[in-house]
Amino acid sequence: MRSDVDIAQEASLAPITEVAAKLGLEEADLELFGRHKAKVRLDALRHREPRRGRLVLVTGTSPTPAGEGKTTVAVGLADALSLRDKRVALCLREPSLGPVFGIKGGAAGGGYSQVVPMVDINLHFTGDFHAITSAHSLLSAMLDNHLQQGDPLDLDPRRVTWKRAVDMNDRALRRTVIGLGGPGSGVPREDGFLITAASEVMAIFCLAADPEDLEERLGRIIVGYTRDRSPVRARELEASGAMTLLLADALSPNLVQTLEGTPAFIHGGPFANIAHGCNSLIATRVGIQLGDVVVTEAGFGADLGAEKFFDIKCRVGDLEPEVAVVVATIRSLKMHGGVPKTELEGENVEAVRGGIPNLEKHIDIVRRFGVPPIVALNRFHGARCGGAGLRGARRDRSTVGGPRPRREGNSGSGGRGARGAGGRGGELRPALSRRDAARPKDRDRGARSVRGRRGGFPESGAEVDRAARIDRPRRAACLHREDAVLAER
């Protein structure tokens, strides 16, 4: 089997200007980074008539070392919809160098379901991570300079919560002592380093609507506490304006393409275990404004990434997903059924049955938000772990708790694999019964109905009761609900 790198390097890529033209963008709307990468100027979209594309979320079951292939399915789904003459935009997170050089590997998909240029995307790309690391480091430097210059805010060095950041897995830097070397080298105190994707700046960057909103959010960062336990924020250090300046260019979304030439926005990359685990809100909104369908992904399983996607990103950005694709593999079901990773190759029907409750739980989580779930159940999986994915092979998709999709094609396969599986992509069918068909017209939060303005999507036309998401409010800061300061943060 050919490797992902071989497939990516042998691919013939279209000029990025041609890819942008599929979304109605002109060369003047782009900031070019060579022939195959570009940033979309934010001012290029302000006077365009929005298309109000439909949003599709790709999530999965609980992650396993075998890899579930969410990114691979997301890329393949975007390619399959593009083959059906839809104007499609794919929105994914940028990879972090730590996982890229670790066990997990790159985050650009796999096989024939990849975003390219894969090597550039996995490494330095357009410098966004560098900008976020610099903005984070600027705040760290200004904090320590404040302590050095007499500490007029009475910040307690023992209660500094703001760490430093570097985009690499370097465990020796997790806990450090700084300020050694005498009076001219700062105030000695304990410190440490986060990986850039775990920086609060990264999470804020991906939730900001525009530069003004970004500066206001950065100013609310709590860097520590005074001796009387009052919070000290970045705006009190007068750091938010300079941090925004460092992030100004990075705020424009990055445009690349899949192996099939589908436009892909790769922008921002917060981890889901410590943040909301989604690409930038700006990139998603650009995709919705320019495309008919937007395919995006949330990190980890539905019980973490998807919940944060609904609880945080959809609320902040006033987004309404039309459907959620829950990705599972036979290998992951076996692991959830109790089979160790070393024994996944053999047939074990009982272990697969034992893993089904995990899948059912993730389907139930999606339903609780009033969004119809589709299950992308992959019969075959690449031999390598770390999201290497489905390799364009034929898959068996079945919906759990609902009707099976037509076997006309394979909307969960990647690009050329979709055509090889028989046609121009299969029909998307939600795993919902007819009792879910009714949906209230009045929204408590005043969100606009995309489905009400356009034809049915998915093609079954099932309407979704979203009252669960409205009537059952959830707190993003639920773990800190007893602490007013942390809840506000």
NUGU-84498 format. One record per residue (C-alpha): x, y, z. Coordinates in steps of 0.02 Angstrom, whole numbers, plus 32768, in hexadecimal, padded with zeros to 4 digits. Each point is the difference from the previous one (the first is absolute). Layout:
XYZ...
END
This chain:
800080008000804580A97FCF80278077808E7FA580A3801F809E80627FD980187FA87F597F4C80227FCD800C80B7803380A680217FAB7FCC7FAE7F5C7F5D80617FF77FE980867F7D7FBD809A805A7F9780887FB2803980B580177FB08046809C7FAF808A7F997F9C7F7A7FA27FCE7FAF80A47FC780A880447F9A801F7F647F937F6B802E7FC4806880937FED809E7F9A80A2804F803C807380637F8F80BD801180097FEC80AE804B7FA57FB0809380997F96802B80A88018805380677F7E7FA380817F8F805380487FB27F627F967FA17F817F9E7F8E80747FE0806180A17FA880A480237FAB806680867F5580497FDB7FF880BB80257F7A802680807FCD80A07FA87FDE7F9D7F607F647FB4804D7FAB8095804E7F9F80367F677FD57F557FBA7F517FB8800080057F6C80797FCC7F557FBE7FD87FBE80AF80497F547FE67FCC7F6B806A80737FC5808A802F7F48801680627FC8809A80717F687FFF801D7FB180AB80257F50803D7FFD7F7F8089807A8001809180B0800D7FB7806F7F66800080B77FE37FD27FBF7FAC7F627FC380A77FBE7F4E80237FC8802480667F637F8D8097801D806B80727F9580087F7E7F777F437FEE7FFE7FE980BD8006807180177F697FAD7F717FA27F52803F8028802D80AD7FBE80467FB37F617F667F927FE97F8980938013806A80637F867FEB7F757F827F45801B800E801680B17FBE7FF5805480A980698098802B805A7FB3809580788049807F80637F9380788032804E80A780847FA9806A807D802A808A80B880227FE180757F76803C8070801B809780B87FD17FF17FF97F9D80A27F867F7B7FC2804980087F5080A87FC480417FB27F9180857F9D7F5F7FF97F6480507FB68055803F7F647FBE80837F867F5080437FF87FE180147F467F9A7F627FE380407F637FAE80057F9A7F607F9F80587F777F9F80668081808480838025801480BB8001809A803B7FA3808A803A7FFC80057F84809080B4801E80387FEB80BD80067F5C7FF38061804E7F8A8081809A806D8019800C80BF7FFC7F6F80217F887FDD80BD7FFC804B802A80AA7F5F800A806580457F94808E809B806D80067F94809B80117F997FB1808C809E7FC7805A804880B17FF07F628051804580007F86809180B9802080217FE680BC7FFB7F827FF5808D80787F918063808D807E7FE97F94809480317FC47FA4809B80B17FDE803D803780AF7FD47F708040806B80427F9C809480B0803E7FDE7FCB80B77FFC7FB4800380AE7F5B7FA37FE87F878096800D7F6A7F8A7FED80397F9A809880037F5F7F9880347F6F806F80917FA07FAB7FC17F6380587F5680107FAD8030801F7F4B7F957F8E7F93804480357F5680837F897FBB806D800D7F667FE47FA77F5A80637FA07F7E7FBA7F9A7F6E80587F5E802E7FED7F6F8078808F802880787FDB7FB080A8809C804A80507FB180AC7FF37F597FD68050803E803E80A9808F807C800A804A80838074802480AA7FB1804D80A5803680A47FB6803B80A380607FEC7FF0809580727F9D80A48009800E80257F467FB67F597FC97F4F801080437FA27FC1809880207F4880277F617F997FF97FBA7F5C7FC37FC67FFC7F4C7FE27F847F727FDB7FEA7F477F617FCE7FA57FFA7FC17F4E7FBF808D7F917F5F7FA47FD57FD87FFF80BA801980BC80127F6C80698034803480757F737FDD7F747F847F517FE280467FDA80BB7FFD804680117F507F897F797FC27F66804E8052802080B57FCC7F8B804D7F818073808E7FC8809B8060803C7F9C806C80797FAE7F67804E80AA7FAB8009804D8092805F7F708007807C800B7F44802180BD800580157FED808B807F7F947F8F806E808A7F7D801580267FE380B980BD7FF580197FFE7FE980BD7FBF804280A580318086807B802A7FDD80B47F4B8020802F7FC97F817F797FBD807E7F82801B7FD17F47807F805E7F967FD680077F468065801D7F627FAC80A97FE28044803D80A880AF7FD97FBE7FD180607F60802D7F687F997F627FDC7F9B801D80847F7980B17FC67FD87FC97F4A80027F7680277F83807F80567F9080697F617FFC7F657F9A7FD27FB780777F7E80417FA67F657FE37F5380497F47802780177FE07FED7F457FD07F497FDA80767F8F7F9E7FC37FB47F5D80467F5E7FB67FB07F6D7FA67FDD7F46800C804B7F837F867F5F80127F9C800D80BE7FFB7F7A80268081802180A6805A803A7FE780B380148082808A80867FC7807D80018081808A80217FF980BB801D7F6580687FCE7FFB80B980047F5880577F557FBB803380387FC080AA802A80AF80407F9F80707F867F717FEC7F8480627F9C7F7D7FBC80527F62804880677F727FE980BC80047F53804C80018038807A7F79802D7F717F887F5A7FA8801F7F9E80A17FE2806280207F5F7FD57F517FC57F4880198029800180A77FA780517FBC7F627FC57F4B7FF27F647F957FF480407F81807E808880128085804E7F628048805C801A80A580477F93808A800A800280BE808D7FAD80607FF47F5F80667F577FAA800F7F4E804380058008800380BE808A80827FFC802080587F5A7F4D7FFC7FBE7FB7803980A7807A809280047FD980257F4A7F478011802B8016805080AC8087807E7FD3801E801C7F477F4A7FF67FC87FC78074808B808B807F7FE77FEF7FFD7F437F437FE67FF2801B7F647F977F7F7F7A7FDA80467F597FC57F8B7FA07F8D80457F538026808E7FAA805E80637F6E7FBA803A7F898089809B7FA27FC480267F51804080707F737FC47FF77F46801B80AB800C80547FC38084807C7F647F9B8027806E7F6A8025806B806680777F66804180597FC87F4C800A809E7FD28060807C7FC97F7880B380418015805080607F7180757F707FD77F6D7F8C7FDA7F93806F7F9480267FAD7F5A7F9F7F6080207F447FEA7FEF7FA4801480A57F45801C7FEF7FE07FFB80BB807E808B801E7FAB806B7F7B7F597FE380568051803080A4803680A67FB57F56802E7FBA7FC3805080A5808C80807FF27FC6802D7F517F4A80098037802E8077808D805680787F887F697FFA7F8D7F91802A809480708094802E7FE9804A7F527F447FE480077FF5805D80A68034809E7FA57F727FEE7F8480747FD47F6F7FE17F637F9680937F85800680477F9B7F7180777F70802780967FE87F8E80307F4D802D80A27FD27FA980157F487FDD80B580117FCB80878069805080B480287FD480857F97805480528099804E7FB4805C80947FF380BA801E7F73802F7F8B804F7FB37F647F4E7FD47FD97FA17FA07F7E8079800B7F6E7F7480187F837FC97F4A80147F4A7FCF7FF57FA3801280A47F5E7FC1804B7F99809380437F6B7FD8806B7F94806E806D7FE27FC480AF7F4F801B803A7FC180377F567FEE7FD07F4980957FC57F9C804080787F7B7FEF7FD37F4A80917F9E7FB9801480777F6C80AB803A8034806B802580977FF380AE804680767FD0808C808D7FCE7F8D808C80697FC08005804E7F5680337F7E7F817FC77F7980777F51804B7FF87FFA7FF07F4480497F5280097F787FCD807B7F7980217F827FC480A97FC97FFE80B380377FEF7FE880BB7F757FAD80647F6A8051804E8010804B80AD7F767FBB806F7FEB802E80B77FE57F7A80837F5D8050803D7F4F7FC3800C7F6980647FC17FD5803280B1809280797FF47FB580567F687FAE809380588067809980267FC480A080558004809A7F9180258079808E80B17FFC80468029804080AE80AD80357FC57FC080497F5C806D7F957F907FD77FFF7F487FC07F617FB0806B7FC97F6E7F937F6C7FD57F65806E7FFB804880667F7080457F767F947FD27F527FC8800C7F6B807480AC7FC58037801B7F7280217F9A7FC57F6E7F847FA3806F7FBB80AB80317FEF7FD180B87FEC8099806F8057800080A77FBA803380A88084807580457FA5802580A1807D7F93805C808B807A7FD97F95809580317FA87FBC809B80937FA3804980878085801180AE7FC180238093805B804C80A980017FAB804C802680AB7F9B7F7C805C80997FBB8059801A80AA80507F4C803280208022801580BA808880807FDE7FBD80A57FBC80A9803A7FBD80247F5E7FA37F4D7FF67FC1801280AE7FB480A77FCF7FB3
END
